[in-house]
Amino acid sequence: MEDLIPFAGIAMIIAVTLVPQWLKSRERREMQATLRASVEKGSPCLQTSLRP
């Protein structure tokens, strides 16, 4: 049990740094897929849609 406490602390630090990065990359992939689909349908691409 005493060995789990340091491991849990390190795991929380890793989670706090990696989870936001993963969510941001997922959001960017979804935005790219949405823009790609709209361009394939012939919709104009707005410059405001391209800003991160």
Backbone bond lengths (Angstrom), bond angles and torsions (degrees), N, CA, C in turn:
res aa  C-N    CA-C-N  psi(-1)  N-CA   C-N-CA  omega(-1)  CA-C   N-CA-C  phi
1 M - - - 1.450 - - 1.530 110.85 -
2 E 1.328 115.36 -39.57 1.456 119.13 -178.82 1.528 111.81 -68.23
3 D 1.325 116.78 -24.78 1.462 120.69 178.63 1.523 111.79 -75.32
4 L 1.313 117.59 -23.06 1.460 121.24 -177.76 1.520 112.83 -76.16
5 I 1.298 118.19 -26.04 1.462 121.50 -176.35 1.533 111.57 -63.09
6 P 1.339 120.19 -49.46 1.475 118.84 177.03 1.525 112.03 -64.95
7 F 1.327 116.01 -37.62 1.464 119.61 179.07 1.525 110.77 -63.12
8 A 1.320 117.40 -41.60 1.463 121.09 179.29 1.525 110.67 -64.70
9 G 1.315 117.44 -39.03 1.464 120.19 178.50 1.516 111.83 -64.51
10 I 1.325 116.54 -44.16 1.465 120.44 178.63 1.526 110.15 -65.77
11 A 1.325 116.96 -40.68 1.469 120.79 178.97 1.525 111.02 -62.61
12 M 1.310 117.70 -37.91 1.466 120.38 178.99 1.526 111.06 -67.61
13 I 1.330 117.54 -39.64 1.460 120.71 178.07 1.524 109.93 -63.51
14 I 1.318 116.78 -43.83 1.462 121.05 178.49 1.523 110.12 -63.16
15 A 1.320 117.72 -43.22 1.464 121.24 -179.40 1.522 111.29 -64.33
16 V 1.323 117.20 -39.52 1.466 120.70 -179.01 1.528 110.62 -65.42
17 T 1.311 117.99 -30.71 1.467 119.97 -179.71 1.519 112.86 -88.89
18 L 1.324 118.41 -35.41 1.463 120.28 -174.62 1.521 114.49 -86.55
19 V 1.309 118.08 -34.62 1.469 120.34 -176.75 1.533 111.93 -62.87
20 P 1.322 120.85 -46.11 1.469 118.74 177.60 1.530 113.06 -62.12
21 Q 1.334 117.25 -36.99 1.462 119.91 177.41 1.516 110.73 -64.38
22 W 1.321 117.39 -41.67 1.454 121.47 179.59 1.526 110.86 -65.28
23 L 1.335 117.26 -41.57 1.462 120.19 179.19 1.528 111.45 -64.77
24 K 1.317 116.74 -39.75 1.464 120.34 179.36 1.530 110.83 -65.56
25 S 1.320 117.16 -41.62 1.463 119.38 179.55 1.523 110.84 -67.26
26 R 1.324 117.13 -35.84 1.467 120.23 177.46 1.528 110.34 -66.00
27 E 1.329 116.49 -40.56 1.462 120.65 178.71 1.530 110.68 -63.06
28 R 1.326 116.51 -40.95 1.466 120.21 178.75 1.527 111.49 -65.19
29 R 1.343 117.49 -40.30 1.469 120.57 177.57 1.518 110.94 -62.10
30 E 1.334 116.32 -42.86 1.463 119.88 179.78 1.527 111.21 -65.60
31 M 1.340 117.35 -39.19 1.451 120.85 178.09 1.520 110.54 -64.70
32 Q 1.324 116.62 -41.39 1.461 120.32 179.25 1.532 110.50 -63.99
33 A 1.322 117.62 -41.67 1.459 120.96 178.29 1.525 110.96 -63.86
34 T 1.325 116.90 -39.56 1.466 120.63 178.63 1.516 110.79 -65.52
35 L 1.327 117.29 -45.45 1.464 120.47 178.98 1.521 111.30 -64.74
36 R 1.317 116.74 -39.99 1.463 120.37 179.09 1.532 110.48 -61.80
37 A 1.322 116.47 -44.13 1.467 120.26 179.84 1.521 110.90 -64.22
38 S 1.327 117.78 -39.43 1.469 119.44 -179.18 1.528 110.78 -70.19
39 V 1.322 118.39 -35.66 1.465 120.74 177.53 1.522 110.03 -68.22
40 E 1.333 117.55 -39.57 1.462 120.60 178.38 1.525 111.80 -64.00
41 K 1.329 116.90 -30.61 1.462 120.32 177.86 1.523 112.18 -80.72
42 G 1.325 117.03 -10.56 1.454 120.51 177.35 1.518 114.53 98.22
43 S 1.298 118.04 8.03 1.460 120.58 178.17 1.524 109.83 -74.46
44 P 1.321 117.37 144.90 1.467 118.55 177.34 1.534 110.57 -69.39
45 C 1.298 115.99 147.03 1.457 122.06 -179.26 1.521 108.41 -93.92
46 L 1.311 117.06 116.95 1.451 121.71 -179.73 1.525 110.30 -81.76
47 Q 1.327 116.61 142.68 1.450 120.59 178.96 1.536 111.81 -65.40
48 T 1.310 117.00 -29.39 1.475 119.13 178.67 1.516 111.24 -69.03
49 S 1.332 117.49 -23.92 1.456 120.51 178.70 1.514 112.12 -74.45
50 L 1.319 116.76 -21.32 1.454 121.05 -175.61 1.515 113.28 -88.05
51 R 1.307 118.35 -14.30 1.460 120.82 -178.85 1.516 110.09 -74.19
52 P 1.358 117.21 136.44 1.470 119.97 179.86 1.511 112.78 -73.50
